[in-house]
Amino acid sequence: MAEQMKKEAEARERAEKAREKAALKEKEEEAQKNKREKHDHVNKRNVVECSFVCTQEEENLRYNELPSNIRLLLKNMQKVDKMVCLEPVIPGDAEKLWEPTSVPYDHTDLGDYIVQSGGVKAFEMKKPRKNNKKKGETNDDEDEEELVLPEVYFTLSFSCDKDPYKIMDRVAGEWGKVGGKKLYVKKIQSFTTVSVVNIFHIRTDNNFETILAEFKRALEEAKDYAESKSLEGSDIYILEDIPEMNMRTMTPKIQGQKTEQFQGWSGAQHRLRQVLTVEVDESVAEMVKFFVEIAKSKRYFQKLWGYKVKVTALSNMGGGRGNQQSVQKVDMAAMASFSRKHTNYQNITRMDGIRGILDLDKEVPYYSVSEPDKVEGTITLRKILYSEIKLSDGYNLFEELHQAHAMAPVDVVVPNIEEAERMMLMMQKNSAAFIKFFIGFRSTIPMDTVDAVLAKTMDPVLVADIEKCSWDNETMVLTTPDDEEIGKKMKMEEAAWYVDMFEDDGDDSKKKKIAFASKEALDELHCDHSFKSIHQRKGTSATLSKEESNKVGSADNPMQVEDDVSAGEKQYENLSPEELVALLKKHNITPQGTVGPPPNFERSETGTGEEANESSDSSGSSSGSSGSGSSSSSNGSSQKNTSPSSAEGNTAAPGLGRSGG
């Protein structure tokens, strides 16, 4: 009896302790709930892109993998940060989810917290992707056994106190164990993003952060312009900040194009067809398009990215993965032309960089020549590099110039040709010296303006070393103090013992030459922006851009159509430069002022390198005969020069730099 009573007492004691423990747990849960409800997260509504490959063979079981994996993901995130919770897609439509076991298996209820792509077909077995199929091959002969398990894509949002990126890094391993693939925090905190613009004639291997920074800068300028001019419709946008954006690559959709023709292409070939696309939250898409149109009309994009860039607005037919996008207010024929030329552009250009530039866009004032104290305007190093650094055929060396902000690295895009390669190698020696010498001998910009720009935009060490450098204007070779040491190393490497020991290893790949772009491809690159068609035979059409039409016949570019040359002028066509000089002397005509080539004749886009060279030779000969102090010889060739100012001083006189054709 006593033993029985003792057991009953122990049972009552255990039950009491269990009740106390349950009550304490309930109290703690209530306190935790109150704490969670009142908690203000440090990082709110972080949107995460997720995906996983299903593991179940039965389709019904694959549906349950989605909520099961989300539960596991939430459980692991709370191990890193106890205050992690899932947020509803639309704030206020549902309560926050704190407990992993609260994630519903019902997909309708689950839709309050995630956005899943693909619908019911997302869980069906898929045919394997075969990008290496030959043209004409299909998957019709594939049977059910060749199907693969699907990859399910979805987006969710969570709030936390710790760094969300570090939380994702911590849980990535466990996510991979259950077949997880994608798991990253989106830059744009939105469930629905849309593409607003495609950017043609910008290389897709550029740094995305840099391109986005410059894109936002153009939109900021457009916003300021809209506010200053009180443009119609701008009142609802000018008070808003430029939103967060994301950039990715995509292949532009062209109506009527058969994509089967691209089957069997390599990944590199497919990437050449891709363009840069800017994505924003759906709610701010119209505002971004509004400012993009202003930036296009004011040429803010061309100022940053060169005159070839084309920014096209898009109209989105719903956001999310797999949704199609159509071009808005853009001629499809023009779109096809842009795509073809963009592919060619990427194929014949290459990326490079310039060291020593501190600020591409620092505005430096320049002054009137006649009134030295009068400020005529401002100029930037970016503008000088675009307009004054030319190839021998008159075209720009730099197709693109990029810098995210002051002190950031400078990325450039140049034609993939040998001449551009040589010029970039010279620039890497001392970019400040190269710019000064090149402009000094081949441009009409006053040297005091060039010096002021270099002083405020380039590394002071490079600027100080300019005086220690020398320049051969005929070969465009820059010599720096470091070249002597480099020359010693080169001599050692050319020695027989060095070649035998380090280079004679039988590896022919090291001797492979660089594959440069063809001349025909470069003609295609420049044909829309040159005077190429102006020399066509009589009766053929010549299409020029608006800017080119304004240039033809102007004081800075007094060009004439070939068929309009008078008979009296034609008698001098075949004269050599020496004969022309002799003729000028005979008639006592001085090649000063407006007579002879204009100051920027060499730099005009005449379309052919031969014409520019002929003009240069004539200019050099005339300068030599006039006794202007030029270092050029009578045949127009130049000897080695050590200072650009020694030829013409610091004035923008005609013939400056004409000695170096």
Secondary structure, 3 states (H helix, E strand, C coil): CHHHHHHHHHHHHHHHHHHHHHHHHHHHHHHHHHHHHHCCCCEEEEEEEEEEECCCCCHHHHHHHHHHHHHHHHHHHHHHCCCCEEECCCCCCCCCECCHHHCCCCHHHHCCCEEECCHHHHHCCECCCCCCCCCCCCCCCCCHHHCECCEEEEEEEEEECCCHHHHHHHHHHHHHHCCEEEEEECCCCCCCEEEEEEEECCCCCCCHHHHHHHHHHHHHHHHHHHHHHCCCCHHHCCCCCCCCCEEEEECCCCCCCCHHHHCCCCHHHHHHHCEEEEEEEHHHHHHHHHHHHHHHHCCHHHHHHCCCCEEEEEEECCCCCCCCEEECCCCHHHHHHHHHHHHHHHHCEEEEEECCECCCCCCEEEECCCCCCCEEEEECHHHHHHHHCECCCCCECCCEEECCCCCCCEEEEEECCHHHHHHHHHHHHCHHHHHHHHHHHHCCCCHHHHHHHHHHHECHHHHHHHHHCEEECCCCEEECCCHHHHHHHHHHHHCHHHHHHHHCCCCHHHHCCCCCCCHHHHHHHHHHHCCHHHHCCCCCCCCCCHHHHHHCCECCECCCCHHHCCHHHHCCCCCCHHHHHHHHHHCCCCCCCCCCCCCCCCCCCCCCHHHHHHHHHHHHHHHHHHCCCCCECCCCCECEECCCHHHHCCCCCCCCCCCCC
